[in-house]
Amino acid sequence: MKPTIAALLLGGLAVVCTGCDNGSSSSDSTPTAPTTALVTENFTGTVDPGGAASNPFTVAASGGQVNVTLTAAGPPTTIYMGLGVGTWTASSSTCTLLTNGYTLTPAGTTAQLSGTVNAGAYCVQIFDAGNQTAQITYAVTVTHY
C-alpha cells in the first residue's frame, strides 16, 4: 500500500474522495475541474551515501492532486531510496518532510506518493535509505496543480 500525502499533514492537506456517497440527495455529481493546468516537473541529481537531495516546487491551487514518482535510481537500478514530500523554506534552502510524508521505494512507473495539498512551497526529497555504498543518480517526476 503506497503512502498518501493526504494523510500526512493536518490543516495543510485535504482528503479526496471520488464517487463517495455522503447521503445527500443532490443530483450534481460532476466534479469541479481544477482552474489551473496540470504541471509536470522533472528533477535529476545525485545522492551521496548518508545524504539527501531536495528539489523545490510550488503548488498553485489548493486541494489539487500531487503525485510523486521516483522514475530512476542507481546503480544498481533495484536500489531502494527514501522518497519524501515536505515544505520548502527558500531562505535556508530547507526541505522539512511532512509527518509520515515519505516512503522507501525502488524506482517505478507509478506514483509512490500521492495526495492533495494546499497552495504553497513544497519540496521532494530523495535520500539514502541506509543501503548506499556509492553515489546514486536519480530522476523523479512531480505532477501537481
C-alpha positions as CSV (number, residue, x, y, z in Angstrom):
1,M,0.0,0.0,0.0
2,K,1.5,3.3,-1.1
3,P,1.5,6.2,1.4
4,T,-0.7,9.1,0.6
5,I,0.3,12.7,1.1
6,A,-3.3,13.4,2.2
7,A,-2.8,11.6,5.4
8,L,0.4,13.4,6.3
9,L,-0.3,17.0,7.4
10,L,-3.4,18.2,9.3
11,G,-4.7,21.5,8.1
12,G,-2.4,21.6,5.1
13,L,-4.0,18.7,3.2
14,A,-7.4,17.6,2.2
15,V,-8.6,14.0,1.5
16,V,-10.0,13.4,-1.9
17,C,-13.0,11.0,-2.2
18,T,-14.2,10.3,-5.7
19,G,-17.5,8.7,-6.0
20,C,-18.3,8.8,-2.3
21,D,-21.9,8.7,-1.1
22,N,-22.3,11.3,1.6
23,G,-26.0,10.6,1.9
24,S,-27.1,13.9,0.2
25,S,-29.9,13.8,-2.3
26,S,-28.1,16.3,-4.7
27,S,-28.2,15.2,-8.3
28,D,-25.0,17.2,-9.1
29,S,-22.2,14.5,-9.2
30,T,-20.0,16.3,-11.7
31,P,-16.6,17.0,-10.1
32,T,-15.2,20.5,-10.4
33,A,-12.2,20.7,-12.7
34,P,-9.1,22.5,-11.4
35,T,-8.8,26.0,-12.7
36,T,-5.1,25.7,-13.3
37,A,-3.2,23.5,-15.7
38,L,-1.5,20.3,-14.6
39,V,2.2,20.9,-14.1
40,T,4.8,18.2,-14.6
41,E,8.2,18.8,-13.1
42,N,11.2,16.5,-13.7
43,F,14.2,16.6,-11.4
44,T,17.5,14.8,-11.6
45,G,20.6,14.7,-9.4
46,T,22.8,12.6,-7.1
47,V,22.7,11.4,-3.5
48,D,25.9,10.6,-1.7
49,P,25.9,7.7,0.9
50,G,24.2,9.0,4.0
51,G,23.0,12.1,2.1
52,A,19.9,13.6,0.6
53,A,18.9,15.9,-2.3
54,S,15.9,18.3,-2.3
55,N,14.1,19.8,-5.2
56,P,11.5,22.7,-4.6
57,F,8.2,23.1,-6.4
58,T,5.3,25.4,-6.0
59,V,1.7,24.3,-5.9
60,A,-0.7,27.0,-7.3
61,A,-4.1,25.5,-6.4
62,S,-5.3,24.4,-3.0
63,G,-6.9,21.0,-3.0
64,G,-5.0,19.9,-6.1
65,Q,-3.7,16.5,-6.6
66,V,0.1,15.9,-6.2
67,N,1.8,12.7,-7.5
68,V,5.5,11.9,-6.9
69,T,7.3,9.2,-8.9
70,L,10.9,8.1,-8.4
71,T,11.4,7.1,-12.1
72,A,15.1,6.1,-11.9
73,A,17.8,5.4,-9.3
74,G,21.1,3.6,-9.4
75,P,23.4,1.9,-9.8
76,P,22.1,-0.6,-9.1
77,T,18.7,0.0,-10.7
78,T,17.0,-2.1,-8.0
79,I,18.2,0.1,-5.1
80,Y,15.6,1.3,-2.6
81,M,15.8,5.0,-1.9
82,G,14.0,7.3,0.5
83,L,11.4,9.5,-1.2
84,G,9.5,12.2,0.6
85,V,7.4,15.4,0.3
86,G,7.9,18.3,2.6
87,T,7.5,22.1,3.0
88,W,10.2,24.2,1.4
89,T,11.9,27.2,3.2
90,A,13.6,29.1,0.4
91,S,15.6,31.4,2.7
92,S,17.5,28.5,4.1
93,S,17.0,26.0,1.2
94,T,15.5,23.6,3.7
95,C,13.1,20.7,3.0
96,T,11.2,19.7,6.1
97,L,9.4,16.4,5.4
98,L,5.7,16.2,6.3
99,T,4.9,13.8,9.2
100,N,4.8,10.3,7.7
101,G,5.4,12.0,4.3
102,Y,8.0,9.6,3.0
103,T,8.5,6.0,1.8
104,L,11.3,3.7,1.0
105,T,11.0,2.6,-2.6
106,P,12.7,1.4,-5.7
107,A,12.2,3.4,-8.9
108,G,9.0,2.7,-10.8
109,T,6.5,3.9,-13.3
110,T,3.6,4.7,-10.9
111,A,3.4,7.3,-8.2
112,Q,4.9,6.2,-4.9
113,L,3.4,9.2,-3.1
114,S,0.1,11.0,-3.9
115,G,-2.5,13.1,-2.3
116,T,-3.8,16.7,-2.1
117,V,-2.2,19.8,-0.7
118,N,-2.9,23.5,-0.3
119,A,-1.2,26.1,-2.4
120,G,2.3,26.8,-1.3
121,A,6.0,26.0,-1.4
122,Y,6.9,22.3,-1.3
123,C,9.8,20.0,-2.0
124,V,10.5,16.5,-3.0
125,Q,13.5,14.8,-1.2
126,I,15.4,11.8,-2.3
127,F,17.6,10.3,0.4
128,D,19.8,7.3,1.3
129,A,17.7,4.6,2.8
130,G,20.8,3.2,4.7
131,N,21.9,0.9,1.9
132,Q,24.1,3.0,-0.3
133,T,27.8,2.3,-0.7
134,A,28.3,4.8,-3.6
135,Q,26.8,7.8,-5.1
136,I,23.3,7.2,-6.6
137,T,21.9,9.1,-9.6
138,Y,18.1,9.7,-9.5
139,A,15.3,11.0,-11.6
140,V,11.9,12.0,-10.0
141,T,8.7,13.4,-11.6
142,V,6.2,15.5,-9.7
143,T,2.8,16.4,-11.1
144,H,0.6,18.9,-9.5
145,Y,-1.9,21.7,-10.0
